[in-house]
Amino acid sequence: MKEETIFYIKKGRRYVPHSSYSSEFCDSFPKGTHLVQSYPGGSSRRYNIDPAYAPMIAAGRVAEDAMCRALQKASELKPRQTPITEGQRNAWKKLANEFGDELATLHINSAHDIAEEGIKALMQEADKLLSNPAVRKAYEHFLMLCELTKERDTV
């Protein structure tokens, strides 16, 4: 058990106990499954998560920046049909300059394509994390515990 810190206030000429603080109580968790991630400058806590989703949630938090970059790149506007050769690209630029905005129409990827890029980025970050032997072993222990504790339908 951690030690409590007692705070005092001055009443008259004396200091009297006023309140106490215990980091143990501040850091305690309610009943359930929780995911805690600590990083330089802060921490992230997700309460009452489904244990089956823990690896995905953890990888998603770690891969947040990579996923945002992948989603941003996937959602950039681009010509409907991309030229195949350098000559076609130059011809397209010349044609687009001659016709202006009426010819050079742009489109955006579908929500499915954008989400797919985010999932790919998440999988790449998870693979990077699981390349560490300690992380791999912890993940395998996690999967084993999930298998041991999940409820089975016995019909």
Secondary structure, DSSP 8 states (H G I E B T S, - for coil): ----EEEEEEETTEEEEEEEE-HHHHT---SS--EEEEETTEEEEE-S--GGGHHHHHHHHHTHHHHHHHHHHHT--EESS--SSHHHHHHHHHHHHHHGGGT--EE---HHHHHHHHHHHHHHHHHHHHTSHHHHHHHHHHHHHHHHHS-----
